Each structure stands twice: as C-alpha cells, then as structure tokens.
Amino acid sequence: MLNTPELVDSLVLDLDAAELAQLIKENKISSRKAVEIYIKHLNNINPSINCLVENRFEEALQEADYADRVLAEGTAEGALWGVPISMKEAFHVSGMKTTGGLLGRKEKTMEKDAEVVRKLRMEGAVILGKSNTPELCFCQETDNKLYGRTNNPWDIKRTAGGSSGGEAALIAVGGAAAGLGSDIGGSIRFPSHFNGVVGFKSGKGQVSQEGSFPEVTQELQERMLGIGPITKSVKDARLLYNIVAKNPAANREFDNFVMNVLPDSNYPMADHTRRLLDAIFQKVSSEFEVEREMPPYFGDSATVWQEIMSINGSADARREAYGDNPRNLYNSYLKERLTGKSEVHRYLSWALIGASLFKPSDKRLDKIREFLQHGDHILEHYLRERILIMPIYHKTAPKHGVVYREIFSIRKSFRQYLPYVAYANTWGLPSLTLPLGSDEKGLPIGIQLISSNGNEEALFQLGEWLELNFRTYKRAIL
C-alpha cells in the first residue's frame, strides 16, 4: 500500500481522477485514505474560500470502505471506483439539500439522485459534498443569502465566477478529484477561466438535466443549457463526459480540421489574453490549417441569449424566489439597496427585474426561432470540420462585483462582454475550457474550444495537444 510515507497528501491532491482511480485499482492507495486526505484538505481551505456548502463526509468514508472491500474481492469495475468527487449544489444528491442558495429552500432535502449523479455513482464515484452557487444559478458570480460568497483561491478579493463558482474554486484548490457543473450562460466557463481549471459545457440535449435545479422548461432555453465536468485535466473531462452523456463522444480525429483563432476585433480583450491567443495561433499554425476570422452570428449571439433568458419575464424563477406577488421582486430589490437587508440577494432581484422589463413579445420570439433555425443550418456546415478558439472573458478574474455590473448593467454592456460565452449557449454548442496561460499577477487565463455537436472528441484531442504545449492545471495554494 502506498499510504502517506510513499504518497504524500499533496501528491494525492494534485492527481486527476483517472490517475487516482488507477492507483486505487492497483492497491497503491486505498479509497478510504484518499477520501480522508480530501476531507482534511477541505476542512483546511473551506473557511477561506467558502466553496463547499454541505458535506457528507461520514457517508463518503463508509462508501470508501465499501469500495475497498469490493476491490479486495476482485469485483470492482467502475471507471471512478472509490474516487472522491464533488457536485454543484444544483444537482440532487439523495439525502442532501438542493436549495439554489435561497433561504426559503434551506431545508429542502432530496430523496433521489439526479440522473448525472446516478451515472457517476454507478462508476464507483464517492461524493464528498456540494458546492456553492448564486441564487437559482442566475448570475455569473457566486454569492447568496443562505451560504454567502465564494472567493477565488488565487486571490480571495476576486470573484470565482458563477454559477458553478463554488465547484471550480473547489477543484482549483484540489478539494476533490473532479466535479460537475452546468452552463446556460457561461456558468462552467467563467469559473473555469477565473479559477484555472478545465471545464466542459456539453451541447444541446447531450446530457440529461433530470434532477437539476432550477429545472429549465422553456424550449429555447433548454437548447442553451449544457451540463458537464469541471476537472484538472482534459483526460478527466472526456472521462466524466462519456459517463454522464446520453451517448459517448464519437471517435473523430481532428487532424483535418481548420483551427479558427478569434482575431482582434471591436470586442474588449486584455493584452495578456491577446498575447496568449497570438501564441496559440503561432503554435497551431505549425501543425494545422488555420484562419483568423469572426465566426458567423458572433455579434448577434449575446443579444439573442439575453432575449431567450428573458422569456416570459423569467416567471418561474421569480415565483420560486418571491411567490405569486410580482411586487415582492421590486420591494426586495429596493430594500436591499436601501438597507442592505432582504431575503433575496440583489444579484437575483436585479436580474429578474431586467428579465421582466426586456421580455420578448410572441412576435419577437417567432423571429428568434426563425433566426436560430437558419443559423443552426449554417453552423452545422461551418463547424463540421472547424474548431473555434476564443477567450471566455475579456480579462482575468476581477474583484467581486465587477462581472455582475458589466453583464447586468442598464447600459446593456453585456453586448460587449458576453459574446465570447454566449456564442456556445445561443447555438447549443459543446465548448471545452482550458487554463493555458496566466497574467502578470499569476491569475489564470482560460481559452475555450468550440465546435459542433458530434465533434466532442475532436475538442478533447485538440485540448490534450494544447495541454502539452501550454500551461495546464496548477493547484492554487492558499
């Protein structure tokens, strides 16, 4: 057995899920020992960054003991056998709460696992606990009235992003071997970029949302939702995606693809991100056919995303947070602004006010459907053998509150700052985020790869190629 004398705690925390699974199967470390190391580490780091909001440590230790017994009997088969992972709070885990960060749901305990949780457990994964989100996952920063704010482990004065901010911060500090998030407006990719982890947003309809909260019921919003892994490596992103997806990624080589590295444009981009994109362009030019052009519909994507998210004034979310009286929304926002006290965070109330003010008419929705139908046809051909390489955000992780102000400003500045992430959501495309660089302060820079549904394996292959040539996951040390 490789217990602490041979395999120190820090090494275990640095391992990705596939590597740890292999060591457990080879009897070089027990599942229980791995779980104990992660529990100790989470207890040490969580007070500083507030990423884990509910744990199931006792149950995890019992499950680890079971995993070790089955392994000793020679009947263990799962790809994640005995591997400790974490889960975004939005996914139901039997016996745990799913609150959406709302005070009104603080005792809402689930009796059944989400479908993605069930699939991961079938492969032997041991769930340590659940990570923080903004209220109703409705903001690109992670803060709520129930659990409070999650801090970026690279600099606690900076945002961890959202809505999977707790999950990405947790993986960034090595709080679990791997995790799972969801993304309807950059909610995997913002946090992956800000915290320096790998994140994969699945394409439309590729992963079941059964047992996730809030449930997305609007047809046009469903196409924008992607559920996927948050990990330390592309290898793990592929592994977890193939477990939770309805169908595993098709084995498609990427050698003949055209690589389109987003050019400089009128959209904001910090110098450090621009330099990294230029370096990527130079590197991929030596191996692949490359181009630098704006992809079709890039400029329209953020506006269409905002209109789709405002369908019926987000009535379901408003009702969940405020009940049936619409005046409660405005009263809550005013109370928060005037006194700093309310039952619902101002991030959610202001977002819902915006949705109610800018909800599209039925006539406008018909136009959007027509636009999307035409665009889907164009992009199906455009992305058949093409991968887009672009930023997630115009700069590295800013101070708390900046992303919220830029995206939810009354000046509609989201049209400048959101197109990078809105593109994959609006068109329901898979996107892989990689930490490929850092700025002068050492803050990570994430770059995303986007292609069409069916090209997931090509994204993973290119991602692994880029991991060999640029910075990859590096654990944040608090």
N, C-alpha and C positions, 0 to 999 in steps of 0.2 A: 504493500500500500504506500502511495506517495502522499503522506499527510504532511503537516507543516514543516518538519525538518527538510524535506526534499522539495516541497511545492509550497512556497510561502504564500500568505494571503494575497499580497499584491499581484502575484502572478495569476492567481485564480481570477481576480477581479478584471485583469486585462484580457483574459481569454474570451473569445467569442463563443457562441452557443454550440457550434459544431465541434470546436476544439474541446470544449468541456465535456460534451456528450461522448466524444471518443475516449477521453481519459477515464470517464466513469465506466464505460463499457469494457475498457482494458483493465479495470480494477486498480487503476493508479491513484484514484481518489474516490471516496465514497460520495454518494449523493448527499448524505447527511452532513459530511464535512463541508461540502460546497455550500449547502444551504446555511450552515452555521456561519461560514465566512461572510456570506452576503447579509445575513441578519445583523451581525456585529457591525458591518460597514454601514448599513442603512441607519442603524441607531446612532452612529457617529456623525454621519453627514446630514441627516434629515433636518435637524434643528436649524442649520444654516440656510438651506435652500427650499425646504418645505415642498418636496416633490411627492413623497408618499403620504397619502391621506388616510388609508386604512390598511392594516396588515392582517395577515392570517399566519403568523409565524408558527404557532403551535401546530396547526393543521399541516403546514408545509413540512415541518420536521417529521410528523407522522407519515406523510406521503413519501418523504425521502427514505425513511426506514423501510417502508413497503417496497420502494424501488430497489433498494439494496438487496432485500430478501429475494425478490423475483429474479434479480440479476444473478444472485448466487445459485439459484435453481436452474439457470440457463434458459429461462423462458422470456426474457426481456426483448422486445422487438422495436419499440418506438424510436424515431429519429431524434427525439429530445428526451430520452429516458433519464429521469432523475435530474434534469436541468432546471435550475431556478429562473423563472421569468417574472415579469411584471405586466400589469394590464392598465390601460387607460380607464379612468373611473366610469366612462360612458358605457363600458361593456358589462353586462350582467355576469356576476360570478355567484354561484349558489352559496347562500349563507352570508353574503356581503351586501353592503348598501350600494345602491345606484341613486345618487342624489342630484346629479347635474349641478352640484355646487349650490343648490337652493336650500335656504333654511327650512322652507316648507316641506322638503323631502328628506330631512335629516335622519328619519327613522325608516326609510323605505328600503327594506331588506328583500332581496331577490331569492326565489326558490329554485330557479333553473338557470343553467349556464347559457350565455349567448352561443350561437352556433360556432363562431370562431373560437371561443373558449373551449367548447366541447371538442373541437377538432385538435386543438393543441394538447389538451389533456389526453386524448386518445393516443398521442405520440409520446406520452410519458412526461410532459412538462409539469413542473411543480410551481404553482403560482404563489408568490411571496406576498403580494398585495396590490393595491390600486393607487393610481397616480392622479394628481390634481388637474383640473380643467377650469376654464372660465364658466360662468353660469350658462347652462344649456349649450355649452360649446359654441357660444355666439360671439366670440371675439378672438383676435389674433394675439392677445396677451392673456396670461393665466392668473386670474385673481377672482375671488368670490367672497361672499359674506359668510359662508359656512366654514371654509377651510383657510381662507387668506391667500396671500400672494406667493407664487413660486419665483425664486430668484435664479438667475443664470449662474451656474457654477464657475464660469470663467471670471465673473465679476458680479457680485451679488447686487450691485447697484443697477444692473442691466436686466432687461427682460429675457425670459426664457421662451417667449413666443407663445402661441396658442393656436388651436385649442389643446393640442397634445403636448403642452409645455411641460407639465409635470413628468410625463413619460420620457421626453427627450432629455430633460435635465437629469433624470434618474439614470438613464443609460450612459449619459456623458460622464457621470462620476463613477460608473461601474457598479451601480446599485442592483443590477440584475444582468443575467447573461444576454437577454434580449427582451423586447416588449412589443406592444401592439398599439397602433393609433388609428385615427380616422381623419379624413380630409375632405371638406366641402368648400373650403376657401383658403387653401394653403396650410391647413391645420396640422399636417405632418411635416410639410416642407419648411415653413417658417421656423418651427422649433428645431428641426434637424440642422438647418443652416445656422441658427443662433448658438446652438449648443455643441456643434461639431460632431454629429452622429450621422449614420446612414439612415435614410427614410425612403420607403417605397409607397407611393399612392397608387392603388390599383385603378384600372379603367372601369368604365361604366358597366355595372352589372356583373363584375367578375368575382366579387366576394359578397356573401350574404350579410345583410345588416340585421338579421333576426336577433333580437336580444340586445340591441344597442339603443341608447337613449341620448338625446331625443330621437324618436323614430322619424325618418324622412318619408313623407307620404305624397308630396307633390311630384308628379311625373317628371317635370323639368328639373327639379332639384335632385331627384334620385340619380339622374344621369351624371350629376356633378360630384356625387359622393364616392369617395374611394376609401377602402379600409386596407391597412397594410402594416408591415413590420417597421419597427424602429430598432436599429441594431448597431453593432460595432463593425460589421463588415458586409460587403456585397454578398459574400457566400451565405451569410445568415439571412440576408434579405430574400434571396432566392429560396432558401430552405423553408423559411416561415411562410412566404407567399404560396409556395406549392402545397403547403399543408392546409392553409385556410381558404385558398381559391376553389371555386367550383370546378375548374379544370386546371391542371398544372400548365405552366408555361410551355408552349410548343418549342421544340428544339430547333431554333432558327439561327443560323450563322449570321454574323454582322459584317463579315469581311467586304461584301459588295455594297454596303450601304453608303450613302452620301452623308457626311457629317456637316451639319449647318450650324456654325458657331455664330450666335447672335452678334450682329455688327453694332458699332457705336450708333446711337440714334438720339432722338429728342427726349427719350425717357431717362430719368435720373440713373446714374451709375457712378459709384465712388471710384476713385483712381485705383485703389487696391483690387477692386473687382474687375475693372477694365484690364489691368495688367495681368491678372490671372487668366482671364478669357483669352488675351493675346497669347499667353504662354501655351494654353491648351490648343489654340489654333495652330501654333507652330509645331507642336508635338504631333497632333493628329494628321497634319499635312504630310508628315514623313511616312505615314502608313496607309492613309485612306484618301479617297476623293473628298474634297472639302469645298465649302462655299460659305459666304457670309452675306446673308440676306434676311430681311424681315419675313417671317412666315405668313401665310395668308390669314387674314382676320385678326392679326395681333392687336391692332389698335381698338377693335370693337369688343374684344373679349371681356374687359373689365366692366364696361357699361352693361353688357348683356348679363354678366354674372350678377351685378347689383340688382338689375330688374328681376331676375329669376329669384333671387333671395328675398325679394320684397313681395312676392306673390301673395295675394290676399292680406297684405299688411302683416305677414308672419303671425296670423291669428292664433295658430296652435301654440306657438311659443309664448305669445302674450297671455293666452289663457292659462298656460302651465305656471307662469310666473305671477300673474296678477288676478286670476279668476275671471269672471264674466263682465266685470265693470271696466270698460276701457279707460275711464277717468283715473283708475288706480295707477296706470302707467305714468301719466303726466304728473300726478301728485307725488309719486315715488321719486321721479327724477328731480322735481323741484325741491323736495325735502332733502334729498341727498346733496344737492348743490348749496342749499341754504344752511343746513345744519350738519352735513356730513353723516347723517344717520338715516337709514332706510332698511327695509327688509331685503331689497334687491340692489345689486351693485349698479352704479351709474353706467358702466360699460354696456350692460344688457339693456337698461332702460333707454339709453340714448340710441342704441342700435335699433331697438323696436320702434321708437318714435320715427326714426328715419325710414324704416320699412313701411310704416303706416302712411307717412307723408308722400312716399315715392312709389307706392304700389302701382304696377302697370294695369291698364284697362284691359278688358277682354279683347278689344280690337288690337291693342299693342301685343298681347300675348300671341295672337294669331300670327302677327308679323314675325315675332321671335321664333315661333315654331317653323315658319317657312324659311327664315334665315338659317336656323340650325339644320334643317333638312338639307338645304342646299350646301351648307358648309361641310356637313358630315360627308357628303358625296365627294366634294373637292379634296378634303383632307385624307380620305381613305386612299386616294390615288397618290397624293403628295407625300404622305408618310409611309407608303408601302415599303420603301427601301430607303428611308431617310430618318436620321436621328437629329433632333434639335438639342443644342447645348446652350443653356442660358442661365442667368442668375435666378435667385429666388426673390431677393430684395435688393434695394439699391445700395445698401451698406451693411456692415456687421451689426451685431446686437446693440441697439441704442439703449439709453436709460429708460426706466419704467415709464410707461405712459405715452411715449413718442409714437409707437406704431398705432396705438388706438387713435391718437389725434390725427395722424396722417390718413388713416383709412376711413375714419368716421367723421371727418371734417365737413361742416356745412358748405365749404367751398368745393366739395366733390374732388378733393385732391387724390382720392383713390384712383382716378383715371390715369394719374401719372405713376403712382406707386404700386398698383396691384396687377397690371397686365402680366408680369412675369409669372405669378402664381395662378391668376385667373384663367390663363390660356388652357392649362390641362383640365381645370374644373369645367369650364364652359363647354369644352368639346369632349369631355368624358375620357380623357387620355391617360394612360399609365405614365408615371414620372418617377424617376429614381434620383434622389438627392445624395450627394457625396461631399464630405468635408475635404476639399482639395487644396486649401490654402489658408493663410491667416494674415491679418493686417498688422500694422506696426505695433499694436498693443498686445498682439498674440491672440486676438479674438478670431475664432474660426470663420472661414468663408465657405459656404456651400454652393455647389453648382448642380443644376438639375439636367437630366437627360430625359427627353420626351419623344415618344413615337406612337404608333397606332396600336390598338388592341390586337393581340396576336404577336406583337414584337417584344414581349416582356423579356424573353431570353436574350434577345439582341441587346436590350438595355443592360441586363446583368453582365453580359460578356464585355461590353464596352466599359461598364463600371469597373470590372475587375482589371481590365487593361489600364484604366486611368489610375487605379489604386497602386499599380506597380510603378507609375511614373510621377506621381504627385504625393503630397501629404495624405495620410489616411487617418483613421480614428486614433485619437490620443486621449487617454483618460484625463479628465480635469481633476486636479488635486486641490482640495480645499485647505 
